[in-house]
Amino acid sequence: MSDLAITILLCVAVSIIYAAAALIQARLGHLSVRELTRVPVWWVAQLLNVGGAALHVVSLGFGPLSLIQPLGVLTLVIAVPFAAVAAKRRVTGLELSGMACTVVGLAGLTMIIATSGRSEALSSGELALLLAVAAGVVAVLGLRGRRHGASTVWEAAAGGLAFAVCSALCQTAVVNFGANGPSFLLWPATVFTILAIGTFAIAATVLTQRSYRNGLGAPLAVTNLANPLSATLIGILFLDEDLGASPIELTLAVLCGVIAALGVTQLARAREADPVALPV
């Protein structure tokens, strides 16, 4: 089996696991994080997230970060119908349209904005710069989302960026492990990287959990949009991955981004529409 086939199979498995976790988190979205820590089923969702993250790390050994992250859109395709079934209702027309636009947009971005070349590990300077910039952006987006009446998509975007940073740090760990073996675990930079992964993972978990408080579709779509876009930028700027796109392809990529944004908007509107109940 080729590395590409293994990567796709792993990404599908990861998407199913993450979709199940997101459904549980969304059903508990009305609770605060402190209240959630006392709900056993919420910890089940976190265990699913950990399992998905472990498979995600494995997939990084078979394909580049900028290919793997966009495949996370499968989570949206799986989670929104799951949420409708759990609520004993049909998927609404707006949800279908929103999913279609988001998936088409992200699929287009995946095919157009492709990177090539072997990923490299972050140097100490690159690691420090990435963490400083990412922490600042995540903080700004997260605080914007905490304002009274603010849209939950701000926190979803912050969570998507935080997840992308985790993936980039995991990519660095995978590359270092392949090049140096277990001895790299003793490096001071490795310890710092592991601590950073834990910090950003916790931040991403909290931010995405808060983003589900008014519904699942739009926040999950934004997270799946922010994650691959951030991962692609990180891959290009920090991991020496090459952007394989001409000016025409970049223009098409912008169009795909607009389509994906339209899908997010429709999913947000779908939350306000009356659901269609299944016949008893």
N, C-alpha and C positions, 0 to 999 in steps of 0.2 A: 504494500500500500504506500502511495506517495505521501510526502510530507504535507502537500496541499490537502489531500483527502483526510488525513489524520487531523489536520487543523480544523477543517470544516466540521467533522464529526464531533470533535471536542467542543467547538463553539456551539453546536446545536444542543449538546448535553448541558452546557453551561447556561444557555438561554432558558431551557426548560426549568432548571433548578432556580435560576434567578426570578423567573416568572412566578413560580410557586411562592417564593419568599415575598415578592412584591405584593401578591394577592393577600397574603396574611397581614403584611404591614399596612396595606391600604384599609383593610377591615378594622384595624385598630388605630386608624389615623386620628381619631378624635381624642385619643389619650395623650398625655404628656410623656416625654421620654422617661421621667422618673416613675410615672405610673406603669409604663410598659415593662419596666424591669421586674415588676411583680406579677407579670402575666406569663405563665409558662409557654403558651403557644408562640409568643413573640420570640422567645429564646429558640424555639424550633426554627423560626424564620432566619434567625442569626446563624444557626448551625447550617441551614441550607446555603446561606450566603458564604459561609466559610468553605463549605464543600465546593460551591461554584467557583470561589476564588482559587482553591487548590487546583481544580481542573484548568482554570484559566492560566495559572502559572505554568502548568504542564504544556499547555498549547503554545506558550511563548517559546518553548524549545523547538517548535516545528515551523513557526512562521513569524514574520515581522510584526511589530506592534501595530503599525498603520494598516495592516490587513485584518488583524484579529479584532481590534476594537470596533470597526463598523459593523461586523457581524452580530454585534450585540443588539441590533435592531430586531432580531428574531424574538427577543424578550417581549417587545411590544406586541408583535403579532400573536404571541401565545397568551400574554397576560390579559389583554383587553377582553377577548372572548371568555377566558376563564372567569374574569370578574363578572361578566354578564350572566354566565351559567350559575355562579355562586349566588347571585342576587335573584335567580329564578326569573330572568327576563331575557328578551331578545337583544342582540346587539343593534343599536339604533343606526339609522342611516348616516347621521353625522359621525358616529364612531367608525363606521365602515369607511366613509369618505376620508376621515382624518387619518385612519390607519393606512389607507391606500396611498394618500399623498405623502405621508411621512416615510413609508417604506420605499416608495418609488424615488423620493428625493434622496434618501440615504443610500439606496442601492446605486443611484446614479453617481453620487459622490464617491462611493466605494470603487466603482469601475473607472471613474475619470481621475480622481485624485489618488493615484496609486504611487507607492514608493518602491524603490528597488535598492538592492545592495544589502550587504550583511550588517545587521545592527551592531553597534559597538556599546560598550559600557560607559556610563557617565564618569568623567574624571571628577576629582574632588572639587575643582572650581565650578564645573558645570552642575554638579549636584547642589552645591550651596546656592548658585544663582537660580536654578530651577525651584528649589524649595522656597527661597525668599519671594520670588515673583508669584509662584502659585499660592503661597500662604496669604499674600496680600490680596490677590484677586478673589480667592475663596472667602476671605473675611469681608471684603466689600460687598460681594454678592449675597452672602449670608445675612449680613446686617441690613441690607436693602430689603430682603425678604421678611425680616422680622418687624418692619414698620407696620403700623396699624393699617389694615386694609390692603396691604401689598399683595401682589400675585404670588402664588406658591411657586411659580416657575423660576423665580430668582434663586430660591434655595435648591430647586432641582438642577439648575445650571451649575451652581456651586458644588453640588454633590457629584455631578458628572465630571467636572474638572478634577475634583479630589480623587475620584476613582481612576481617572486617566493618569494622574501623578503616581498613584499606587502601582499601576501597571508598568509605567516607565521605570520605577524603582525595582520592581520585580524583574523586568527585562534585564536591568543591570546585574542583578544577582544571578540570573540564569547564565548570562554571558560570562561573568566572572567564575562561576562554578565550572562551566565547561572548559575555561582556559586554565584555571589554577587548581581545580579540585577542592576538596573540603577545607584545605588550608586557608582559603580566603575568608572563612567564617571567623578567623582570629584577627582579621584586620580591623583597626579602629573605625575605618570608613564603613566597613560592613555592619558593625554594631550600630553606627549612626544611621545607616540606611534602613536597617530593620526597625529602629525606633521611629524613623520618619514614616515608614510604611504603616506601622501601627497607628500613629497619630492621624495620618490622612485617612486611613480606613475608618477610624472612629468618627472623624468629622464627616466623611461621606455618608456613613450610616445614619448619623443624627440628622443631617441636612435632608437626605432623601426621605427619611421617615416623616419629618415635619412637612415636607412638600406634598405628602399624600393626604393631608388633613381635609382637603376639599374634593378629593377624588383621585383616581389612579391614572387615567389616560394621558392628560396633558403633561403632568410632571414626569411620568415615565418616558414620554416622547422627548421631552426636553433633555432629560438625563441621557437618553440614547443618542441625542443629537450633539450635546456638548462633549460627551465622552470621546467619540471618534475624532471629532474636529480637534479637540485638545491633544489627543494622542498623536494625530498626524503632525500637528505643529511641533510637539515635543520630539517626535521621531526625526523630523527634518532639522530642527534647530539644535538638538542635543545628542541624538543617537546616530548621526551621520547617515541617515536614510535619504535617498535622492528622490526629489519630486519629479515624476514622469508625466508632465502635462504641458501641452503647448498653450499659447494664448487663447486659441479657440476652445480648447478643452477646459481652460480655467473659466471662460465665459459660461460654458455649459454647466460647470460646477456651481457657479453662482446661481444659475437658473434652478438647478437641483436643490440648492439651499433654500431658495424662495419657496419651492414646492413643499419642501419639508416643513418650513415655517408655517405655510398655509395649513398643513396637516395638524400641526400643534394647535393652531388657532381653532380649528374645527373640533379637536378633541376637548379643548377648553370650553367651547360652546356646548358641546354634547353633555357636559356635566350639569349644565343648567336646564337642559331639556327634560321633559317628563319621560322616564323609561317606559318601554313597551313590555308589559308583563307577559309571561308565557301563559297559555291557556291551561287551566287546571283540569 
